[in-house]
Amino acid sequence: MNHASIRTLGQLKAAGYTSRSVRQELRDNLIDKLRRRDNAFPGIHGYEETVIPDLQRAILSMHHINLLGLRGQAKTRIARQLVQLLDEYVPVVEGSELNDDPLQPLSRFARDLVAAHGDETPVAWLHRDERYTEKLATPDVSVADLIGDADPIKAATLKLPYSDERVIHFGLIPRAHRGIFVINELPDLQARIQVALFNILQEGDIQIRGFKVRLPLDLQFVFTANPEDYTNRGSIVTPLKDRIDAQIITHYPKTLDIGKRITRQEARLTDSQQQLVLGNEVIHDLVEQVAIEARASEYVDAKSGVSARLTISAYEQVVAAAERRALLNGETQTALRVADFLAAVPAITGKVELVYEGEQEGAGIVAEKLMGKALRTQFLQYFPDPEKSKKQKDKPNPYKPVQDWFSGHTVDLLHDSSDADYRALLDVVPGLRDLAKDSVPAEQFKENPYFWMEFALHGMAELSLISRNRLTAGAQFKDLLSSMFTMPSFGGDDDDDDEDYQSSKKRKRR
């Protein structure tokens, strides 16, 4: 339908326009996409077999929806993408507050206009992006904000009593008529405000200061909420929950690869950063592994969850660390290092809710422990397991040359060292290049051998084969035994609690 040429109600009727409810509109357009096998929710990864089929079934059933899940699970993004299932343009009575359908006027203004002008009633066209309304539920939200209130100034100006519908100043929900209305964090909405939604969801009428206004609003409601056993700020009242037709449970990425796809898509990197900093697949793996470790950590509150924003922010800071180093050293290009990954602690400390034990440790120490576990896990994906290597008597220990050299030597890897200094320091350690070359697939090693050499040092430190001590501007690698009598290791003063560390000390004493 050529909306540009239709400007009156008569022209709309002549064009054969028929009204549809917003939920019927969503259903019909989803059916078209399913038949064409189009992706109705682009950019939503990891939900292809779980959340999205549930969502599609709810739309086909023309149900109101509640997306229930922990933070950072794309609930709001899904709600916003529903707009793309609406028709691109719909006709409205020009000048109406409630997006009135010219064929089915709802407000007093639109009804009076149609009665006065008939087929000459002016028609405007509303784009689908203007048919989406979102409200974050906060304790200060009132019934007047959502539904409306009598406006004394309007009543005085028009010389009308409060009982007249024309004195009402409509709230967000009536103004979202013929569109999608989203309430984020529904449990945060006060119970008395939730009660005000009952009639809108079920009976289609509203009451303002005791005056009942019959408004059969046409809305697709979408709510988002954290699980009720997590939030201590409130809950969804039972009668309201009963009126929400479909409750869809979201989840975190089930695999590391899905998490990487999300981070790559969402990380905001400038063109200059992408030209200056050479990426690294293992860094992506390490960043995602931190979130996996955090979700399983005894220090992190599992009920709070670990948002995908952690990995996004962490990766952005990893790249920024490399960019800063290149700028300080006047380099035109640099490659990511393990040290850049370890510099992303500030992106983690604010993204995890700690339990009591975690608070005792401190946010910074917990972040470093999580990064250490991520390093250990990813290191063993490429390098041989030291415990298994010891049992293979017929093969030499691949770590021994490096360990032996550290018996009398140290290496200080500073975060801001130039590429030339960085490479020179790693080349000093005999056997380190051979260890990395023999462990890592040839193509990956060839791309950036020095990254793998640095990775080997950090991995050995995590497995207590050598020691890594935290410096103000970097990390110092040395013999494990000598470090027991000097500086605290990376991750805090309490490494005596670490089982690997304890077992390594016993082996040394023997």
N, C-alpha and C positions, 0 to 999 in steps of 0.2 A: 504494500500500500504506500503510495506516494504521499507522505505526511506533509510535505512542503506545500502541496496544492490544496489541502483540506483545511479551511479556516472557519467553517460554520457547522453547526449541528446538522443542517440539511445536507451539506456536502458529505458529512460523515455517514449519514444514513444511506445516501445514494451510492456510496462506495461499498456498501455491504458490510460495514464493520459490525462485529458482534462482540459483546462484552464477555470477558472471562475473569474468573477470580484469580488472584495472584498465585494461589496454590495450584490451580488448574494450569496456569501459564507455566509455572515451574515444571510441572509434570509433563506437559506436552513437549516442551523444549528439551527436557531430559530424554524423553522417548526418541526424539529425532537424533540426539547425539549418540544414544546407545545403538540405534540402528546403523548409524554411520561409523560406529566404533571410534568416535572422537573422545578425547580425554576431557571430561567435564571439569576436572580439578587439576589443571597443570601446576607443576611446582610442588605438589604434595607427595612426598616420597615415603615409602614404607607402609602406606595404608591401602595399597592396591587390593589386598585380599582380606582386609579386616574392616577398617573404618569406612572406606569409600563404598563398598557394597551395602553396608548398613545404612549409610546416608542416602544412597540411591533408592533403597527400599522405602525409607521414610518419605522421600519426596514423591515417589510413585503412589504412596498411600495418602499423600496430602496431609502429613502430620506436622504438628509443631515439634521442635527438636531441642533437646538438651544435650550439649557436648560436655561430657564429664571426664576430667582427666587432670593430671598434675600440670604444673606450669611448663611452658615451653613445648607444648605438644600440638601446635598449629591450630588450636581451636578457633581463634579469631580469624586466622587466615582462611580457614575453610568457610566460615560464615560470610566473609567478604566475597569469596568467590561465587557464592550462590547468586550474586547479582548478574553474573554472566549467563544465567539460565533464564533471565527475564527477557521479554521482547525489547528490542532496542528503543522503541518509542511507543508510548500509549497516549491517547487523547485525554485531555482534562478540560473542564470548564475554565476558561481563562479568568484569572483573578481569584479563584477559589483557594481557601486555606487548606482544604482537606483533599486536594488532588481529585476532585469529584469526577466520576465517570459521566460524560454528557448524556449517555443513555440511561444512567441510573444515579441521578444526583442525590447526594447524601446530606449535605449541609443546608441550612436555611438559606444562605446566600445563593447557592447554586440552584436550589429549587425555585426560589423567587425569580432568578435570572432567566431560567428556562421557561417559567410560566409567563414572563413578560415578553420575551423575544422569540420563543418558539424555535423554528428552524434557523433563525438568524442569530441564535446564541453563539457568541464567539468561542472558538475552540483553540487551545494551545496544545503543544506536544511536549511530553515529559520524557527525558532520556533516562535509561535504566540506572545510570549512576546516581541520579537524584532520587531514586526510590529506595535507597538504603539509609537506615538510621541506626546509629549505635550509641548506646549509653553505658558507661561504666557505673556499676552499682557501688555507691558509697553511702555511708550512714546518713549523710545529710540530704539524700534524695527525698523529695516530698511527693505526695499525691498530685499536687499542683504541677510539679515538673513533668510528671509522666502523663497525667490525664487532663488536667486543666483546673481552672478556678474562675469564679465570677469576677469580672473586672469592674470595679466601682466607677472608674473614670469613663469606661465605655457606656455603662448604664446611665451615668449623669449626662454624657454628651448626647446620647440617643434618646434620653428621657424615657427609658424603659425600666420595668421592674426586674428584680433579680431572677424572677421565675421565667423570664424570656430567654430563649436559647441564644439570641443574638448578643447577649452581654457576656457570654462565655469566652474566655481566652483559652483556647485549646492547648493542651500539652503535647509532648513529643509523640505519644502513641497515636492520637487521632490525626496528627499531621503526617504520620507515616502511612496513612490509609492507602491501600493499593500498592504496598511495598513490603520490604523486609525490615523487621524491627529486631535488633539484637540487644540483649542485656548481658554484659560481661560480668563475671563473678557474682552470679545470682545470690549465693548465700550471704553476701555482704549487704543485701537489701534488707532493710528492717522488716520484721514479720508483718507489721500493720500495712506496709506498702505492698508486700507480696499479696496480701488479702485483696487489695484493690484491683489486682489483675484477674481475680476469679471470673467475674462476669464478662470481662472482655474476651477471655479465652473461650468461655462456654456459651454464654447467653447473648453476647454481642451488644450489651448496653453499658452505659456508664452513668455514674451518679456524681454530681458536683454540688456540694453543700446541701445535700438532701433533695436536690431537684433532679429528677430522673430524665435523662436524655436518651431516647432510643437511637443508637447509632450502630447499625450492623457493620462494624468496621471489617474491611477485607485486608487481613494481614497474615504474613508468614512470620511467626515468632521463632527466634533462635536464641537459646540461652547457653551460656558457658558457665562451668562451675568446677571448682576443685572438689575432690571427694569430701563428703561431710565429716568423715572421721579425722580429716586433716585440719580443716579450718576451725579455729576456736572463736571466730567472729560471729558465727550464726549458722543457720542451715536453711534448706529449702523446706517451707512448711508443707506438711503432708497433702492437704487438699490441692495445693498448687502443683505439686509433683504429680498428683493423680491426673491433673488436667493437661499435662505435657505428654503428648502421645508417644514420643520415641526418645529414649535415653541412650545415647551412643557413647561407648567408653573408648577413649583414645589411649595411646601408649607411646613409649619412647621407641626409637629405632631398634629393631631386633638384631641387626647386624652392624658391624663396623663400617662396611661399604655403604650402607644406606645413610649412616651418620655423616660419612665423608661427602656424599652427594648433597646433603642438606647444607653442610658447612660451606662447600664450594659455591653453592647457589646463593647463599645469604651473606657471605663475607663481603664487606665493602672495601675493595681495594682500588686505589686510584690508578690511572694509566701509568703515571710515573713510577709507582711502586711495582707494578707488574713488569715494567721495563728494567728497573734497577735490580730487583730481587729475583733470582732464579728459584723456582719452587722445587719441592722435594716430596715424593710420595710418602716416604717414611715419616716425615714431619706431620703430614695429614693423619697418618695412622696413630702417631703418638698423641696428637691432640684429641682424637676421638677416643683413644684408650683411656685418657684421663677421665672422661665422662663415664665410661664403663666402670672404671675402678671406683669412682665417687659413688655411683649408684649401688655398689656392693660394699662400700666401706662401713666399718663399725663406727666411724667418727661422724658420719653424715646422716642426717635425719631422712630416712627412706620415705616417710609420709609427705615430706616437703617436696621431694623429687629434685632432680638435677636437670635444669633446663637446657635445651639445645642452644640457648644463648651463650652458655659457657664455652662451648667449642667454637662458636662463631667469634666471640670476643677474644678468645685465646689465640685463634689463628691470626686474627687481625693484629694482635700485639706481637706475635712471633715475627710476622712480616715487618712490622714497625721497628722491631729491635734490629733486624738486619739492615733496614733502610737507614736507621740512625747511625749504625756503625760505618756504613759505606759513605755517608755524608761527612762524618768526622774524619775519615781517612782519605777523602777526596777521590773515592773510587767510582767508576762509571757503572760497575756491575758487581754484584756479590751473590754468593750462594747461601742458602739457609744452613745454619749450624745447629747442633744439639744445644749449644749455649743459648741460641735464640729461643728455643722451646722452653728452656729453664727460666728464661727472663719473663715468661708470661704469668708468673705467680699472681700479680694484681688482678688478672682477668678471672682468676679462680676463687680468690678469697671472698669476693662479694657475691658469688653465684651459688654457694652451698650453705645450707642451714646445718649447723653442727649440733649434735647431741651433747650431753654434759661432758663426756669424755673428750670430745673434740674441742669443746670450749677450754678445757683444762690444758690441752696441748697447745692451742692457739691456732688461729686461722692460717697464718703463714706456714707454720710447721705442717699442718694437715695438708695444705696445698702441695708442699714439697714432697711429702710422703706419697701422695697420689701420683705425682709426676714420676717419682722414683719407681713406683709399681708399674706405671705405664712403660717406662724405659726397660724394666726387667722383662715384662711380658713380650714387648716387641723385639727386644734383643734376642730372645730365644727362638724367635721366628726365623732368624737368619744365622745365628752363631751356634756352635755346638754347646750342648748342656755340659757344664763342667763336671757334674756328678757322674754322668755317663762316660765322659772322657776318661775319668780316673779308673773306671772299671775295665776299660779296654786296654789291657796290659800290652797287647801287641802293637799298639799305636802310640806315638809320642803325644804328650799333652800339648795341644796347640797353644795354650796360654802360658806355658812355662817360660819361653824366652822373654816375654814381656814382663812377667812377674819377677824373673831373676834380675832384669835390668833395674827395676824399681827398688830393689833391695838397697841400692846406694844412691839413687837418683830421684829427682822430683821434676814434675812438669807443671808449670803455671799457665793455664789457658785463660786469658783475660777476654771478657766479653767484647771489648772494643779494639782488640788487636787487628791489625791490617791483615789482608789475605796472605801477604808474603810472610809476615811473622807467624801467623797461624800455621801455615804449611811447614815452615822451618821447624817449629816446635814439635809437630807431629812426626816429621822425618827423623828427628833425633832418636826416637824410641825404636830400638832394633826389634825386628820381628812383628811390629805392629801392622805394617803394610801387608806382609805375607799372611797374617792372621785374617785380615779383612778380605784380601783377595781370594783366599782359599775357602772362605765361608759364604761370601755373597755371590749371587749370580753374576757372570762376567759382564753382561750388558749394564746392569745397575752399578757395578763397581766402576766401570769405565766412565760413566757419566760424572761421578764426583767421588774419586777415591778418598779424598781427605775427610769428607763427611763420614764415610764408613770407618775410617781410622779413629776419628773422634768418638763415634758411636760405640766402637769397641771398648774404648777407655771407660766411658760412662757405664756401659753394660757390665764390664768387669767389676767396676766399683759397686754396682748394685748387687752383684752376686758375691761380694766380699772376697774377690780375688786380689784386688788392690784397694787402696783407700782413696776416697775423694773428700777433700776438706773444702769448706766454703770460704772463699775469700770475698772481700768487699766488692771487688770488681771482676770476680770470676771464680774459678775452681782450681784447686791444687791436687794433683795426683801423686801418690807416693806409696811406699811399702805399707802394708796393713799393720804390721806389728809396731812400727815406729809411730804410727798415727795414734795408737792407743794412749800414748803419753804426751800428746801435743794438743792439736786443735780438735774441736768437735766436728763431726762429719756433716755433710750436706743433709739437711732434714731435721737438724736439732740436736739437743744434748742427750736424748733418751734412746740412742741406738742400742743401748744395752738390752732393751726390750725386744730387739729384732732377732728372730731365731737364727737367721743366716749369719748375723754378726756374732752371736754367741757361739755358734758351732765353729766359726772360723777361728775364734780366739782359742777354743779348746784344741783345735788342730795344731795351732802354732805352739801352744804350751807343750804339747806332746813332742 
